[in-house]
Amino acid sequence: MAYARVALIGLGLIASSISHGIRRAGLPTVVTGYARTEATREEARRLGLGEIHDTAAGAARDADLVILCVPVGAMAAVMAEIAPVLKPGATLSDVGSVKGSVIAAVGPLVPEGVHFVPGHPLAGTEHSGPSAGFAALYDNRWIILTPPAGSDPNAVAELEGFWNALGANVEVMDAEHHDLVLAVTSHVPHLIAYTMVGVADDLSRVTESEVIKYSAAGFRDFTRIAASDPTMWRDVFLNNKEATLDILGRFTEELFALQRAIRLGDGAHLHAYFTRTRAIRRGIIDAGQDTAAPDFGRGVSPVPAE
Amino acid sequence: MAYARVALIGLGLIASSISHGIRRAGLPTVVTGYARTEATREEARRLGLGEIHDTAAGAARDADLVILCVPVGAMAAVMAEIAPVLKPGATLSDVGSVKGSVIAAVGPLVPEGVHFVPGHPLAGTEHSGPSAGFAALYDNRWIILTPPAGSDPNAVAELEGFWNALGANVEVMDAEHHDLVLAVTSHVPHLIAYTMVGVADDLSRVTESEVIKYSAAGFRDFTRIAASDPTMWRDVFLNNKEATLDILGRFTEELFALQRAIRLGDGAHLHAYFTRTRAIRRGIIDAGQDTAAPDFGRGVSPVPAE
């Protein structure tokens, strides 16, 4: 049974794609929305994303599902605004990339009778804003739900069904494990990509135009994720501090071991390490989470020309 | 004026793509080739890559252009084999990712009268072997040539024309600068990607199946370059030791500064850093070295659904 009314608080890429996805799925759902700036609200109206309100409370009133789609650091403030108008029996969720700190900040503000089921869609592109959204964003992607102990199983199941209707797969885990898994698969990779791009940008002995010209040799793959929204990522690192620092520690340890092998000329160590990492790539392609097309099929022929 | 006879010593992705590219360009050129293993030679024959010989000297004899397409660590040995048969006036080039050490190892073996013009095509995919090659690999990619001081300008210009015919752009610079530029744009990014994938693979608290399932959140972008050929990359790091360690030092310095900002909760530092790195991405797309399609257009609709 679909939600009759879904409120999207925050109207960036993620919320916009939810709205497009609801329409594509043909759900009998009224979508309402709110964004902080008038410019974004205008853009959302122009894109036809739903009933756009000038206040968060206006958008959230009477909704059966409210999804907080603002940066992690802004969630508590917006939650305080909408808490008084939330309908008893409604489900409250979010799309934050960190779950422990969102639960700590938002959880205490959730009114009695409202089901709080935090969530995180593992989907996105390097583009931001309502115009960047599209219906297929969630196809075959994972949504992780982290309901606190004692959550209503029906509310969790209903939210799961909603995401399935948008094309996504759903996994349930506890918030702490989520934050560790994401530190490995997303947060530390992003930090490292940002760092590498920053180093290249800073290096006076190699010009920026050289870095850009020769980026296809590997660097380019880092720049895509280093182009992600700065506010969102600042909040991720401030809010998943512990797991990020934990995994960063492991990363620098391994990096130093490889650095030492280079310094000592230990080719066997390097070769063994580089061979082992190939297998995990194979697994990702087999799991349908990437394409085997060479070079991601960036505009080159994927098949040998004859 | 095209080379009448081009010998490809080593028949992996790079050499195979050169052969396909020569055919696509309609050059009046006989291609000969040699690979170390009978299996690769067989594969190359099946793909019709050219006259495949059982010895490197057989392939190189009478060639007007000989391109060494073996890993950097194997170049000196193969060069010793072909040196006696090289035709006076012929051009000798290579495709090694490191230039200083190749020049040091191969240069002294080049016979009088043979033009040595080292080269490095900044192109490739994560796949290896003759079957992975395709004609469009070099389209709009850069080839860096690093002729030693005193090289014959006609030989350099002729090689430049050859690569242009295959769709590539050519830049000439000195070997030392090449090795630094590549350390930034390719070698250190690869090392970091390998490290991150290794860390994820090792972490007992997060299963490999979780890493694979949730890889779309950023990690996936690292696995493509961490799936590159292990022998080639071992040789790159052993042969571009100095520049790699130099850039790695800068990288860890920056990473520690960001780590410290996370530990201290310095959001302003993080936000400023993440904003700066966005601009360089824009430059890469504008330069035609990547596509702005979200998510590299990995099988999702690149336009908002209406």
Interface residues (C-beta under 8 A of the other chain):
Chain A: S16 H20 R23 R24 L47 G48 G73 L122 A123 G124 T125 E126 H127 S131 A132 G133 F134 A135 A136 L137 D139 R141 W142 I144 E171 L180 V181 L182 V184 T185 S186 H187 V188 P189 H190 L191 I192 A193 Y194 T195 M196 V197 G198 V199 A200 D201 D202 L203 R205 V206 E208 S209 E210 V211 I212 K213 Y214 S215 A216 A217 G218 F219 R220 D221 F222 T223 R224 I225 A226 A227 S228 P230 T231 W233 R234 D235 F237 L238 K241 T244 L245 I247 L248 R250 F251 T252 E254 L255 L258 Q259 A261 I262 R263 G265 G267 L270 H271 Y273 F274 T275 R276 T277 R278 I280 R281 R282 G283 I284 A287 Q289 D290 T291 P294 D295 F296 G297 R298 G299 V300 S301 P302 V303 P304 A305
Chain B: S16 H20 R23 R24 L47 G73 S97 L122 A123 G124 T125 E126 H127 S131 A132 G133 F134 A135 A136 L137 D139 R141 W142 I144 E171 L180 V181 L182 V184 T185 S186 H187 V188 P189 H190 L191 I192 A193 Y194 T195 M196 V197 G198 V199 A200 D201 D202 L203 R205 V206 E208 S209 E210 V211 I212 K213 Y214 S215 A216 A217 G218 F219 R220 D221 F222 T223 R224 I225 A226 A227 S228 P230 T231 W233 R234 D235 F237 L238 K241 T244 L245 I247 L248 R250 F251 T252 E254 L255 L258 Q259 A261 I262 R263 G265 G267 L270 H271 Y273 F274 T275 R276 T277 R278 I280 R281 R282 G283 I284 A287 Q289 D290 T291 P294 D295 F296 G297 R298 G299 V300 S301 P302 V303 P304 A305 E306
